[in-house]
Amino acid sequence: MAVKEKKDQKTVGVGVEALWRAMAKDTVTVIPKIMPSIVRRIEVIEGDGGLGSVLLFNLGDHHVESKRKQTEKIVELDDSEYRFALKVLEGPALTLRNFSALTTSFQLSKIGEQETLVDMKVVYETEKEEANTGDIALQPAISYIQFLEKYVLES
């Protein structure tokens, strides 16, 4: 089983500070607001919400009962470099696509006052590599950034 990665970039029309705050500082409250049908609520079950904290995602009703929870760990949180990463410990993000490991990283870079470049990377392991496995692993990150941009613009 090999470790693979997939990268992408997106430019968003919001300032880096506002995007960073929504993504890394307020993630526990923001994600359920921007994706209520996917994530009903997030609880910090270990830590203080910062680096090393473990988050319990209570997922929406579209998941079967046994798949309604997911735990993720904040494995990178660097305020000065605007870097944030979450590693899935257990839950549907792993089991639905046969991933044995999945970590999603974000790097924000200021382009202008109201423009930010978001570098996204997923690092994953799977026994069943398919032609589009990297795209499948990266899609939630892309959607998340789109939802975040809309949220920040409307706030």
Disulfide bonds with the S-S distance in Angstrom:
none
